[in-house]
Amino acid sequence: MSRAARLGAFIIGTLAILVLGVFIIGGKQYLFSSTYQLKAQFDNVVGLDAGGDVRVGGVHSGTVRSIVLPHKPGENVTVVMDLGRSTHEIIKQDSVATIETEGLLGNQYLAISFGSAGKAEVRDGDTIASQPPLEMSDLFKKTSGILDTSQQAIQNATRATANLDSITAKIDHGQGTVGALVNDRQLYSNLAQTTSAMHDTMTQAQAGATGFNENMEALKHNFLLRGYFKSRGYTDSTELAKYEIERLPQSAPIKEFTYSAKQLFDKHDSAKLKNQKVLNAGGEFLANNQFGFAVIVVSAGMAGDTQKDLVLTEARAMVVREYLVENFGFDDSQLRTLGMGKQTDANSDTGWGTVQIFIYPAGIEIPPNKQTQPAGVSSKATSDQPLRTSAATTPKPQ
């Protein structure tokens, strides 16, 4: 082959390689394929450059065409990107652009999340939502702070260990009260006898309290005294505590209704309603609004017997609950009670007490039920008649 022919073949081969390289590079930059543009705005692009990758679902799907600085302080940096048409079906109006780092210290690239199936498709030139990028410098600062805190905790643990060693040594040598107990057998025996005597005393006190509760329950069902309790609106303490919870939740209520006990009940020591229509505003709110659950909280004043006032507040809460459930349409499992007994802040209207309805939003956990039933006592009413309260005979609201 002549020299001219070899030269011509070399030139043609070089041009072919050059054209092939242009097509390969152009293919990565989407120069020879159908594309469309999207935009995203960031406070800081943290090293992202024009020509950088755009990935959809981790797959290279476009390039960063340009990065436009804002015209004035306070505005965002705009990133303009070219994307292949094949991504048009998976990038939606709710897709989000984020600046990611390839590896720990690699190059930055732009990642776009898949959109929701029901959302509209993006159009050429649209601006999609973005998330601020994670800056490695901030991450290193947080890591440094965590390491400093860990070192301080280790130092504190070391000092605590040293103090514990010192205390243990003193106890071993009989110093202090604990050291004397460990090393003096006679002192230990005396303390054990004292503890046993205190335990016996507490056992007797608990037995006395249980007996008192049983006696009170028996008195309520005694046919000679049944009329006394029934005239006050209650006959069975187990029924009174049926819907009672042990405490109020920590969360704040969305609505609160507060009434004076003197407005609602006919006597100072009675659970019979006399003016039940005062409760209608609370009942209408429960019937017409969405809520999680509600609690009727009743308190008594400081005058009177503590045990009787506790039962009285439970009975009043039950009476109010029955009136609201019977006269207003809502899920009665959402309405609980809580009798507080004597309360120093319940002395409105010369010590009659207060009635409050706390209404809580959905999602708040209902506290557990109050366990007041004495062991061995049946939960069924022992009276020959079911529990009757004034709410059962009150007229419907007009």
C-alpha positions in Angstrom: 0.0 0.0 0.0 1.3 3.4 -0.9 2.2 6.0 1.6 -0.7 8.2 0.5 -3.2 5.3 0.9 -1.9 4.6 4.5 -2.2 8.3 5.3 -5.8 8.4 4.0 -6.8 5.3 6.0 -5.3 6.8 9.2 -7.2 10.1 8.7 -10.5 8.2 8.0 -10.0 6.0 11.0 -9.3 9.0 13.3 -12.4 10.8 12.0 -14.5 7.7 12.7 -13.2 7.4 16.3 -13.8 11.1 16.8 -17.4 10.8 15.5 -18.0 7.7 17.6 -16.7 9.6 20.7 -18.9 12.6 20.0 -22.0 10.3 19.8 -21.0 8.5 23.0 -20.5 11.7 24.9 -23.6 13.2 23.3 -25.6 10.2 24.3 -24.6 10.7 27.9 -25.5 14.4 27.7 -28.7 13.6 25.8 -27.6 15.7 22.8 -29.1 13.4 20.2 -32.3 12.2 22.0 -35.7 13.7 22.8 -35.6 15.5 26.1 -37.6 17.9 28.2 -36.6 20.4 30.9 -37.4 20.6 34.6 -36.3 23.1 37.2 -35.7 22.8 41.0 -34.7 25.5 43.5 -32.3 25.2 46.4 -30.8 27.5 49.1 -27.4 25.9 48.4 -26.3 23.5 45.7 -23.3 22.3 47.8 -20.9 21.6 44.9 -23.3 20.5 42.2 -22.0 21.6 38.7 -23.5 22.0 35.3 -23.2 18.8 33.4 -23.7 16.7 36.5 -25.8 13.5 36.5 -29.6 13.5 37.1 -30.8 10.2 38.4 -34.4 8.9 38.6 -34.7 5.9 40.9 -30.9 5.6 40.9 -30.7 5.4 37.1 -28.9 8.0 35.0 -31.7 9.7 33.2 -30.5 13.2 32.4 -28.0 16.0 33.0 -27.8 19.3 34.7 -28.0 21.9 31.9 -27.3 25.0 34.0 -27.3 26.5 37.5 -28.7 30.0 37.7 -27.8 32.2 40.6 -30.6 34.4 42.1 -31.0 38.0 41.1 -31.0 39.3 44.7 -30.2 38.0 48.2 -32.9 35.9 49.8 -33.9 34.1 46.6 -33.0 30.5 45.7 -30.5 29.0 43.3 -32.3 27.5 40.2 -31.1 24.2 38.7 -32.2 23.5 35.1 -32.0 19.9 34.0 -32.6 18.0 30.8 -34.4 14.7 31.2 -35.0 11.8 28.8 -38.6 11.4 27.6 -38.7 7.9 29.1 -38.9 9.5 32.6 -42.0 11.5 31.7 -44.3 8.7 32.9 -42.8 8.3 36.4 -41.9 11.9 37.3 -45.1 13.5 38.5 -46.1 16.9 40.1 -45.3 15.6 43.6 -41.8 14.3 42.7 -39.0 15.8 44.8 -35.5 16.7 43.8 -32.6 16.3 46.2 -28.8 16.8 45.9 -27.0 13.6 46.8 -23.3 12.6 47.3 -21.9 9.6 45.5 -20.3 7.7 48.4 -19.0 9.6 51.4 -16.7 12.1 49.6 -17.8 11.5 45.9 -19.3 13.9 43.4 -22.7 15.5 43.8 -25.6 14.5 41.6 -29.3 15.4 41.4 -31.8 12.7 42.4 -35.5 12.8 41.6 -38.1 10.6 43.3 -40.9 8.7 41.6 -44.3 10.5 41.7 -47.6 9.2 42.9 -49.7 7.2 40.4 -52.7 9.5 40.8 -50.8 12.8 40.3 -50.6 14.8 37.1 -47.5 14.5 34.8 -45.0 17.3 34.7 -44.7 19.5 31.7 -41.7 20.9 29.9 -40.3 23.8 32.0 -42.1 22.9 35.2 -40.5 23.5 38.6 -40.7 20.6 41.0 -40.3 20.5 44.8 -36.9 20.1 46.4 -35.3 19.2 49.7 -32.3 21.0 51.2 -29.1 19.0 50.8 -27.1 17.4 53.7 -23.8 19.3 54.0 -20.9 17.2 55.2 -19.5 20.1 57.2 -22.6 20.2 59.3 -22.5 16.4 59.7 -18.9 16.6 60.9 -19.8 19.3 63.4 -22.6 17.2 64.8 -20.3 14.2 65.0 -17.7 16.2 66.8 -20.4 17.4 69.3 -21.5 13.8 69.9 -17.9 12.7 70.5 -17.4 15.6 73.0 -20.6 14.5 74.9 -19.4 10.9 74.9 -16.1 11.9 76.4 -17.8 13.9 79.1 -20.0 10.9 79.9 -17.0 8.6 80.1 -15.4 11.0 82.5 -18.5 11.2 84.7 -18.7 7.4 84.7 -15.1 7.2 85.8 -15.7 9.6 88.7 -18.8 7.7 89.7 -16.8 4.5 89.7 -14.2 6.1 91.9 -16.8 7.4 94.3 -18.4 3.9 94.4 -15.1 2.3 95.3 -14.6 4.8 98.1 -18.1 4.1 99.5 -17.6 0.4 99.2 -14.3 0.7 101.1 -16.0 2.7 103.9 -18.8 0.1 104.2 -16.2 -2.7 104.4 -14.5 -0.9 107.3 -17.8 -0.4 109.2 -18.0 3.4 108.6 -21.5 5.0 108.4 -25.0 3.5 109.0 -24.8 1.0 106.2 -21.3 -0.1 107.3 -22.6 -0.6 110.8 -25.5 -2.7 109.6 -23.2 -4.9 107.5 -20.6 -5.4 110.3 -22.8 -5.3 113.4 -25.0 -8.4 113.6 -26.9 -7.2 116.7 -27.9 -3.9 115.0 -29.0 -5.8 111.9 -31.2 -8.2 114.0 -32.9 -5.2 115.8 -33.6 -3.5 112.5 -35.1 -6.8 111.0 -37.4 -7.1 114.1 -38.5 -3.4 113.6 -39.2 -4.0 109.9 -41.2 -7.1 110.7 -43.4 -5.2 113.2 -44.0 -2.4 110.7 -45.0 -5.0 108.1 -47.5 -6.5 110.5 -49.0 -3.1 111.3 -49.4 -2.3 107.6 -51.1 -5.7 107.0 -53.6 -5.0 109.8 -54.3 -1.5 108.4 -54.9 -3.0 104.9 -57.2 -5.6 106.4 -59.1 -2.8 108.3 -59.5 -0.8 105.1 -60.8 -3.9 103.2 -63.3 -4.6 106.0 -64.5 -1.0 106.0 -65.2 -1.2 102.2 -67.0 -4.4 102.7 -69.1 -3.0 105.5 -70.0 0.1 103.4 -71.0 -2.2 100.5 -73.1 -4.3 102.8 -74.8 -1.2 104.3 -75.8 -0.1 100.8 -77.6 -3.4 100.1 -79.2 -3.7 103.5 -83.0 -3.3 103.0 -83.2 -1.0 106.1 -80.7 1.5 104.6 -81.3 1.0 100.9 -83.7 3.8 100.8 -81.2 6.2 102.3 -78.7 5.6 99.5 -81.3 5.4 96.8 -82.7 8.8 97.8 -79.2 10.2 97.1 -79.1 8.8 93.6 -77.0 5.6 93.9 -77.3 2.0 95.2 -74.2 0.0 93.9 -70.7 1.3 93.9 -69.6 -1.3 91.4 -72.0 0.2 88.9 -70.7 3.7 89.7 -67.2 2.7 88.7 -68.2 0.8 85.6 -67.0 3.5 83.2 -64.6 5.2 85.6 -60.9 5.8 84.7 -58.1 6.1 87.2 -56.8 9.4 85.9 -57.0 12.1 83.3 -54.7 12.0 80.3 -51.7 14.4 80.1 -52.9 16.0 76.8 -55.0 19.1 76.8 -58.7 18.8 75.9 -60.1 20.4 72.8 -63.2 21.5 74.6 -64.2 21.9 78.3 -67.6 22.5 80.0 -67.7 23.5 83.7 -70.8 23.6 85.9 -71.4 24.2 89.6 -72.9 21.2 91.3 -75.4 23.5 92.9 -76.8 24.2 89.3 -77.4 20.6 88.7 -78.3 18.7 91.9 -81.2 19.2 94.3 -79.3 18.7 97.5 -75.8 19.2 98.9 -75.4 15.4 99.4 -77.6 14.2 96.5 -76.9 12.9 93.0 -80.4 13.6 91.7 -80.5 16.1 88.8 -82.8 19.1 89.2 -81.7 21.3 86.3 -80.4 18.8 83.7 -81.0 21.1 80.7 -77.9 23.0 81.8 -76.0 20.0 80.4 -77.5 20.3 76.9 -74.7 22.5 75.5 -72.2 19.8 76.3 -74.4 17.0 75.0 -75.0 18.9 71.7 -71.2 19.3 71.2 -70.6 15.6 71.8 -73.4 14.7 69.3 -72.3 17.2 66.5 -68.5 17.0 66.6 -65.8 14.4 66.0 -63.8 13.6 69.1 -61.7 10.7 70.6 -63.3 10.4 74.0 -64.7 12.6 76.8 -64.5 12.4 80.6 -67.0 13.6 83.2 -65.0 14.8 86.2 -66.9 15.6 89.4 -65.3 17.1 92.6 -66.8 17.8 96.0 -66.0 20.5 98.5 -63.8 20.0 101.6 -66.8 19.7 104.0 -68.2 16.3 104.9 -67.0 12.7 105.1 -64.2 11.8 102.8 -65.5 8.3 101.9 -69.0 9.4 101.3 -67.9 12.4 99.2 -65.9 10.0 97.0 -68.9 7.8 96.4 -71.1 10.9 95.9 -68.8 12.3 93.1 -68.8 8.9 91.4 -72.6 8.8 91.5 -72.9 12.3 90.2 -70.6 11.5 87.3 -72.7 8.4 86.5 -75.9 10.4 86.6 -74.6 13.1 84.2 -73.2 10.3 81.9 -76.6 8.5 81.8 -78.4 11.8 81.0 -76.0 12.6 78.1 -76.1 9.1 76.7 -79.9 8.8 76.8 -80.6 12.2 75.3 -77.9 12.8 72.7 -76.8 10.5 69.9 -73.1 9.5 70.1 -71.0 6.4 70.8 -71.4 5.9 74.6 -68.1 3.9 74.8 -66.4 7.3 74.2 -67.8 8.8 77.4 -66.0 8.0 80.7 -66.3 9.2 84.3 -64.0 10.2 87.1 -65.1 10.9 90.7 -62.4 13.0 92.5 -63.9 13.2 96.0 -62.8 16.2 98.0 -60.8 18.8 96.2 -59.6 22.1 97.5 -60.4 23.9 94.3 -64.0 22.7 94.1 -65.5 25.0 96.7 -67.6 27.0 94.3 -71.1 27.9 95.5 -70.4 27.3 99.2 -68.7 24.0 98.9 -71.1 22.1 96.6 -68.3 21.1 94.2 -68.0 21.2 90.4 -68.9 19.1 87.3 -66.6 19.3 84.3 -66.7 17.6 80.9 -63.3 17.3 79.2 -63.4 16.4 75.5 -60.2 15.0 73.9 -59.3 14.7 70.2 -58.9 11.4 68.4 -55.6 9.6 68.8 -55.3 10.2 72.6 -55.1 6.9 74.5 -57.9 6.4 77.0 -56.4 5.9 80.5 -57.1 2.4 82.1 -60.3 1.8 84.1 -60.2 2.4 87.8 -60.0 -0.8 89.8 -62.0 -0.2 93.0 -63.8 -3.5 93.3 -62.7 -5.4 96.6 -61.3 -8.8 96.1 -63.9 -11.6 96.3 -66.9 -9.3 95.8 -69.1 -10.1 92.8 -69.4 -7.4 90.1 -73.1 -8.0 89.9 -75.5 -5.8 91.9 -76.7 -7.6 95.0 -79.8 -5.5 95.2 -83.1 -7.0 93.9 -83.5 -3.9 91.7 -81.1 -2.5 89.1 -79.2 0.8 89.7 -81.6 3.7 89.4 -80.5 7.4 89.1 -82.4 10.6 88.6 -81.2 10.7 85.0 -83.4 7.7 84.2 -86.5 9.7 85.0 -85.4 13.1 83.7 -87.4 14.6 80.7 -85.8 14.7 77.3 -84.3 18.1 76.3 -86.7 20.4 74.4 
